[in-house]
Amino acid sequence: MVKVGVIGGSGYTGGELLRILSIHPEVEIKWVTSRKYIGRRISDIHPNLRGFIDLKFTQLSLDNIDMIDVVFCCLPHTVSMNIVKKIYGKTRIIDLSADFRIRDPAVYEKYYVKHMCPELLDKAVYGLPEIYREQIRGAMLVANPGCNSTAIILSLYPLRKFLEKSFITIDIKEGSSASGRNPSLSNIHAERINTVRIYMPMEHRHLAEIRQVLGIENISMTAHAVGMARGIYATTYIFTENLPSEKDLWKIYREYYSKEYFIRIVNRKYPPYNLPDIKGVVYSNFCEIGFKVDKGNGRIIIFSAIDSLIKGAAGQAVQNMNIIFGIDEKTGLDYPGFYV
Ligand SMILES: NC(=O)c1ccc[n+]([C@@H]2O[C@H](COP(=O)([O-])OP(=O)(O)OC[C@H]3O[C@@H](n4cnc5c(N)ncnc54)[C@H](OP(=O)(O)O)[C@@H]3O)[C@@H](O)[C@H]2O)c1
């Protein structure tokens, strides 16, 4: 059994992680920390876990950290690096924040703050299994990717040869749980529902990791907050003179992802479900990718959809844990989404 500790378990990613771990046959949850809810039952805060996890939140103690096999850090960025620098080397760490995703401390500082432990940046492995599986296997520190980054990188990585000299722009639609459980004016239900609101017209932070993995700078992004609770929908426009056919794209994606269980290429004949759909992936660890070639306008259009809290966070973190400990990668994650 893999002995697990969860730091910051009272938030949304912590809750989803605990839900997945509670039915994972190879995991024993040893402790879950919170500042606000010390001594309270986990199911007081995550009511869906009643009957599944009979533990109380505890205060974080670094004393016996080496008694567990892996720690999941579900903390806000900047908070996480302060904890990780104290526990690095004592146990495996899967960090869900942005703190170890970016290799260059100057780039991290541009998008976030000054890094507190830049010496650990090149020790971290970017936790996108479909691309970095071999490196994840031996990692002491896994930087779990951002939710938008996951949807975008997975959909664009096989197309790298079309990206370098193209004009690329991404349109993101994001559900409210991506902002975390801490209330703010912009994520109150009444403010968020029945509208589509631009929340990051340009230079979204996730561009830093997207550029780093794709190895290009010529990519822009505009993000919208929409009135759903979870899910990421990314539409990417690639304007290029080197236009492939849809048949070429099928071949590229099939070849790249033929063995990837959690990637579904969706390009069917009959609408309305012929292309990726949030309803096709929500509550699951699947990523759907689809495409169209708009010959008249010289563009490839790529669509991708994920559940932000699962493939975009907790599910991917469990997938990474499975890889590290040699467990079948699908364990705890092998179920379809909920459609209605
Ligand atoms: N939400 C998503 O869809 C998503 C997707 C991908 C990645 N992420 C990343 O995952 C991390 C967690 O996100 P989340 O959505 O779960 O956030 P959240 O709902 O706000 O939860 C954050 C957790 O961190 C704890 N915490 C907050 N401030 C703290 C501090 N100063 N010291 C110690 N603990 C603190 C909170 O617990 P207490 O207040 O009880 O201590 C809570 O358990 C973030 O870095 C986020 O960017 C989120």
The ligand as a Gaussian input file, in Angstrom:
#p B3LYP/6-31G(d) Opt

LIG

0 1
 N       -9.032000      24.448000      -8.916000
 C       -8.504000      23.919000     -10.019000
 O       -9.234000      23.567000     -10.968000
 C       -7.024000      23.726000     -10.130000
 C       -6.528000      23.059000     -11.259000
 C       -5.142000      22.865000     -11.373000
 C       -4.285000      23.328000     -10.389000
 N       -4.798000      24.009000      -9.318000
 C       -3.836000      24.491000      -8.307000
 O       -3.944000      23.632000      -7.177000
 C       -3.702000      24.373000      -5.963000
 C       -4.925000      24.215000      -5.035000
 O       -6.060000      24.727000      -5.734000
 P       -7.528000      24.619000      -5.145000
 O       -8.445000      24.975000      -6.259000
 O       -7.713000      23.334000      -4.417000
 O       -7.496000      25.809000      -4.080000
 P       -8.453000      26.031000      -2.820000
 O       -9.771000      25.389000      -3.080000
 O       -8.410000      27.474000      -2.519000
 O       -7.697000      25.217000      -1.661000
 C       -6.433000      25.630000      -1.181000
 C       -6.021000      24.806000       0.027000
 O       -4.827000      25.351000       0.546000
 C       -4.984000      25.667000       1.930000
 N       -4.319000      26.964000       2.157000
 C       -4.657000      28.149000       1.612000
 N       -3.785000      29.114000       1.988000
 C       -2.882000      28.509000       2.788000
 C       -1.735000      28.964000       3.501000
 N       -1.353000      30.246000       3.470000
 N       -1.031000      28.053000       4.227000
 C       -1.421000      26.760000       4.267000
 N       -2.520000      26.287000       3.634000
 C       -3.224000      27.147000       2.891000
 C       -6.470000      25.737000       2.167000
 O       -6.793000      25.142000       3.417000
 P       -7.052000      25.867000       4.804000
 O       -7.488000      27.279000       4.509000
 O       -8.102000      25.025000       5.423000
 O       -5.746000      25.736000       5.454000
 C       -7.023000      24.778000       1.123000
 O       -7.051000      23.448000       1.649000
 C       -3.475000      25.838000      -6.403000
 O       -2.116000      26.091000      -6.475000
 C       -4.109000      25.892000      -7.797000
 O       -3.541000      26.877000      -8.621000
 C       -6.136000      24.211000      -9.167000

